[in-house]
Structures are given as structure tokens and as C-alpha cells.
Amino acid sequence: MKCIILAGGKGSRLSELTKSIPKPMVTINNKPIIFHIMCHYRKYGIKDFIIAAGYKKKIIKNYFKKNFFDWNVKIVDTGLKTMTGGRLKRLEKYIDKDEDFMFTYGDGVSNVNIKKLLNFHYKEKKILTVTAVHPPARFGEIVLNKNLVKSFKEKPQVKNGWINGGFFVSNYKFFKFIKKDQDILEKDPLENLCKQKQLAAYKHDGFWKCMDTIRDRDVLREIYKKNENLYKL
């Protein structure tokens, strides 16, 4: 099974680092975050990767000239201004019509069980499965009992809500929901799929972290130091 990594954006919210390198190449303990993402898939036997590149694509290409394990890595220029849906659409020709495939973003890591995710997708028989995760809270959470603070937690993980965590499994039919380069994956394509009741959600309660800021990167570095096997091959 092939796995697509969306890695072409400018990463403007991490501009302090992405002026010189693309966001997926920002390092977590001396390895680019995209490397950690791919290592996690490889742990479950996924070793055929297509990287949807764009911004500073040469840096990604040069990095993957090295021979990493038994990976098959194809890097495709999907344009500088192409949106997430459009990048995926440009890779349609690399996917067989009778083939399911996986895709995710180039800035999020998780310990999601890929085997269980795949089994869920096959069981649900929908066009697309998204991994749903709990979002981290932006601010500290205070639980009150009248005027008394019952508990205080600094930026805890929200347990009641769910957000798009990436780590998708898709049928080839999903390509027909994307029309043009400027289609944003998370808008019309996924919304229309939802209207047709063809979007399933695999709920993941475990580790998930997206790298949007330098603080996020620093947190990931600390997590990696404490648990090297969390998302590393």
C-alpha cells in the first residue's frame, strides 16, 4: 500500500525556521519530522511513499537521495501555490484505480496503530477514513466548584472533542471529490464526502502532536528524549 505525505506548504506559522527549509524538514532530535512520520508507517509494513513536495522541494529531494532502510520514496513537485486537496489530486496518476492508499500531513506525529486503522477502514467500507484525535487545549484548564478551583491543568488535552488528526485511509474514488489545485482538502472535498455519508472516523485516544510553532517543536523534542520508541523505527 502506498502512503502520500503532504509536504508542499510554506509553514508560515513556523516562519522562524521555514525561511530556509520546508516545514517537514524541521528536525526533532536530529531527524526531520517527515522522517519520524515515515518511520511510524514503516513499523507497520508501509514502505512505499509518495511525497507531495512544493516549497523548497530540492531540500527534500536531496535528503531522500540517501538510502533509508528498504523504503521506496517518490518525490513529486505539486506546485508552490497548490492547496492540500490539489496536491493530492496531482498524485492521482500514481495510484491504481483498484487500490486503497494512505495519506497524512508532513507535520504531525502519532502512535496511532496503523494496522487497526486499516482494519477499521475495511470494516466500515467508506470512501475515506480520517483519524480523529483529541485537540490540545490552547489555555490552562480550570475546573471550578462554585468559587473554589477544584483542579488546574496547564494546557491539557481536551477529552470531549475530536479534530482531524490526519492519518487517512482512502479509496481511489476520493479523487473525484477534488476538482482543482486550489481545493482545500478540509473544505469542499471532505465536507461533500461527509454529506454523502462516506467519511468514517477512527478514534485515537493515544499520542498525537502537530508541529505548528517552535514551542510545539520543543515539546516534541522533549517527548522524543523521554521515549525514543514512540514514533521511531
C-alpha positions as CSV (number, residue, x, y, z in Angstrom):
1,M,0.0,0.0,0.0
2,K,1.2,3.5,-0.9
3,C,1.3,6.4,1.6
4,I,1.3,10.0,0.5
5,I,2.8,12.7,2.7
6,L,1.6,16.2,2.0
7,A,4.8,18.2,2.3
8,G,4.5,21.2,0.0
9,G,3.3,24.1,2.1
10,K,5.3,27.1,3.3
11,G,4.7,26.5,7.0
12,S,4.1,30.2,7.6
13,R,3.3,29.8,11.3
14,L,6.7,28.4,11.8
15,S,8.4,31.1,9.7
16,E,11.3,31.5,12.1
17,L,12.5,28.0,10.9
18,T,10.9,27.7,7.5
19,K,12.6,30.6,5.8
20,S,15.5,28.3,4.9
21,I,13.9,24.8,4.9
22,P,10.4,23.3,4.3
23,K,8.4,22.6,7.4
24,P,8.6,18.8,7.1
25,M,12.4,19.1,7.3
26,V,12.4,20.8,10.7
27,T,14.3,18.4,12.9
28,I,13.2,16.5,16.0
29,N,16.3,15.2,17.7
30,N,18.5,15.5,14.5
31,K,15.9,13.9,12.2
32,P,13.3,15.8,10.1
33,I,9.8,15.3,11.3
34,I,8.8,13.8,8.0
35,F,11.4,11.0,8.7
36,H,9.7,10.2,12.0
37,I,6.3,10.1,10.3
38,M,7.6,7.7,7.7
39,C,9.3,5.5,10.3
40,H,6.0,5.1,12.1
41,Y,4.3,3.8,8.9
42,R,7.3,1.6,8.1
43,K,6.9,-0.1,11.5
44,Y,3.6,-1.4,10.2
45,G,5.0,-2.5,6.9
46,I,4.2,0.6,4.8
47,K,7.3,1.4,2.8
48,D,6.1,2.9,-0.5
49,F,5.9,6.7,0.0
50,I,5.0,9.5,-2.4
51,I,5.9,12.9,-1.1
52,A,3.8,15.8,-2.4
53,A,6.5,18.5,-2.4
54,G,6.4,22.2,-3.4
55,Y,8.1,24.8,-1.3
56,K,11.9,24.3,-1.3
57,K,11.4,20.8,-2.8
58,K,15.1,20.4,-3.6
59,I,15.9,20.2,0.1
60,I,13.5,17.3,0.5
61,K,14.9,15.6,-2.7
62,N,18.5,16.0,-1.5
63,Y,17.7,14.4,1.8
64,F,16.0,11.4,0.4
65,K,18.8,10.7,-2.0
66,K,20.1,8.7,0.9
67,N,19.1,5.0,1.2
68,F,16.7,4.8,4.1
69,F,16.1,1.1,5.0
70,D,14.0,-0.6,2.3
71,W,11.8,2.4,1.6
72,N,10.6,3.3,-1.9
73,V,10.3,7.1,-2.0
74,K,9.0,9.1,-4.9
75,I,9.1,12.9,-4.6
76,V,6.6,14.8,-6.8
77,D,6.6,18.6,-7.4
78,T,2.9,19.6,-6.7
79,G,3.5,23.3,-7.1
80,L,4.2,26.3,-4.9
81,K,0.6,27.6,-4.6
82,T,-1.3,24.4,-4.7
83,M,-3.6,23.7,-1.8
84,T,-3.8,20.5,0.2
85,G,-6.6,19.0,-1.9
86,G,-5.0,20.0,-5.1
87,R,-1.7,18.4,-4.1
88,L,-3.5,15.1,-3.5
89,K,-5.3,15.4,-6.8
90,R,-2.0,15.8,-8.7
91,L,-0.9,12.4,-7.4
92,E,-3.9,10.6,-8.8
93,K,-1.9,9.1,-11.7
94,Y,0.4,7.4,-9.2
95,I,-2.4,5.4,-7.6
96,D,-4.0,2.4,-9.2
97,K,-7.8,2.6,-9.6
98,D,-8.4,-0.6,-7.7
99,E,-6.0,0.4,-4.9
100,D,-6.6,1.9,-1.5
101,F,-3.9,4.2,-0.2
102,M,-3.0,6.2,2.9
103,F,-2.1,9.9,3.3
104,T,-1.2,12.3,6.0
105,Y,0.3,15.7,6.7
106,G,4.0,16.3,6.9
107,D,3.9,18.0,10.3
108,G,2.1,15.6,12.7
109,V,3.3,12.6,14.6
110,S,1.3,10.0,16.5
111,N,1.5,6.5,17.9
112,V,-1.8,5.5,16.1
113,N,-2.0,1.8,15.4
114,I,-1.9,1.7,11.6
115,K,-2.9,-1.9,11.4
116,K,-6.1,-1.2,13.5
117,L,-6.7,1.9,11.4
118,L,-6.6,-0.1,8.2
119,N,-8.9,-2.9,9.6
120,F,-11.4,-0.2,10.7
121,H,-11.4,1.3,7.2
122,Y,-12.0,-2.1,5.6
123,K,-14.8,-2.8,8.1
124,E,-16.6,0.5,7.6
125,K,-16.4,0.3,3.8
126,K,-16.5,4.1,3.3
127,I,-14.6,6.0,0.7
128,L,-12.4,7.7,3.3
129,T,-11.4,7.2,6.9
130,V,-9.9,10.0,9.0
131,T,-8.1,9.5,12.3
132,A,-9.9,11.6,14.9
133,V,-7.8,12.8,17.9
134,H,-8.4,15.0,20.9
135,P,-7.1,18.5,20.5
136,P,-4.7,20.1,23.0
137,A,-6.2,23.0,24.9
138,R,-4.8,26.4,24.0
139,F,-5.0,27.6,27.5
140,G,-4.9,26.2,31.0
141,E,-8.0,24.5,32.2
142,I,-9.6,25.4,35.5
143,V,-12.3,23.2,37.0
144,L,-14.4,25.1,39.4
145,N,-16.7,24.1,42.3
146,K,-18.6,27.4,42.9
147,N,-15.8,29.8,43.7
148,L,-13.2,27.2,44.6
149,V,-10.7,25.9,42.0
150,K,-11.2,22.1,42.0
151,S,-8.2,21.4,39.6
152,F,-5.8,23.3,37.5
153,K,-4.0,21.9,34.4
154,E,-1.7,23.7,32.1
155,K,-2.9,23.2,28.5
156,P,-4.3,19.7,29.0
157,Q,-5.6,17.5,26.2
158,V,-9.3,18.1,25.6
159,K,-11.1,14.8,26.2
160,N,-14.6,15.5,24.9
161,G,-13.9,17.0,21.5
162,W,-12.4,15.5,18.3
163,I,-10.4,17.0,15.5
164,N,-8.8,15.9,12.2
165,G,-5.5,14.2,13.1
166,G,-4.5,13.2,9.6
167,F,-3.5,9.6,9.1
168,F,-6.2,9.0,6.4
169,V,-7.0,5.8,4.5
170,S,-8.7,6.4,1.2
171,N,-10.4,4.6,-1.7
172,Y,-9.4,5.8,-5.2
173,K,-12.9,7.2,-5.6
174,F,-12.0,10.1,-3.3
175,F,-10.1,11.8,-6.2
176,K,-13.4,12.7,-7.9
177,F,-14.3,14.9,-5.0
178,I,-11.2,17.1,-5.7
179,K,-11.6,19.4,-8.7
180,K,-8.7,21.8,-8.9
181,D,-5.4,23.0,-7.5
182,Q,-7.0,25.5,-5.2
183,D,-9.3,23.0,-3.5
184,I,-8.5,22.8,0.2
185,L,-8.8,19.2,1.4
186,E,-10.6,20.1,4.6
187,K,-13.3,22.2,2.9
188,D,-15.4,21.0,-0.1
189,P,-13.8,17.6,-0.6
190,L,-14.2,16.4,2.9
191,E,-17.5,18.3,3.5
192,N,-19.1,16.8,0.4
193,L,-17.8,13.3,1.3
194,C,-19.4,13.8,4.7
195,K,-22.8,14.8,3.1
196,Q,-22.7,11.5,1.2
197,K,-22.1,9.6,4.4
198,Q,-18.8,8.3,3.0
199,L,-16.4,9.7,5.7
200,A,-15.6,7.4,8.6
201,A,-13.7,8.4,11.8
202,Y,-11.2,6.2,13.5
203,K,-11.0,7.4,17.1
204,H,-7.4,7.6,18.5
205,D,-7.1,8.3,22.2
206,G,-3.3,8.0,22.3
207,F,-0.4,10.3,21.5
208,W,-0.8,12.8,18.7
209,K,1.1,16.1,18.2
210,C,1.1,18.6,15.4
211,M,4.1,20.9,15.0
212,D,2.8,24.4,14.3
213,T,5.1,26.5,16.4
214,I,8.6,26.5,17.8
215,R,7.1,25.6,21.2
216,D,5.5,22.5,19.5
217,R,8.9,21.5,18.2
218,D,10.5,21.9,21.6
219,V,7.8,19.8,23.2
220,L,8.3,17.1,20.6
221,R,12.0,17.1,21.2
222,E,11.4,16.5,24.9
223,I,8.9,13.8,24.2
224,Y,11.4,12.1,21.9
225,K,14.1,12.2,24.5
226,K,11.9,10.6,27.1
227,N,10.5,7.9,24.8
228,E,12.7,7.2,21.8
229,N,10.5,4.4,20.6
230,L,7.3,6.5,20.5
231,Y,7.3,7.1,16.7
232,K,10.7,5.9,15.7
233,L,11.5,2.8,13.7
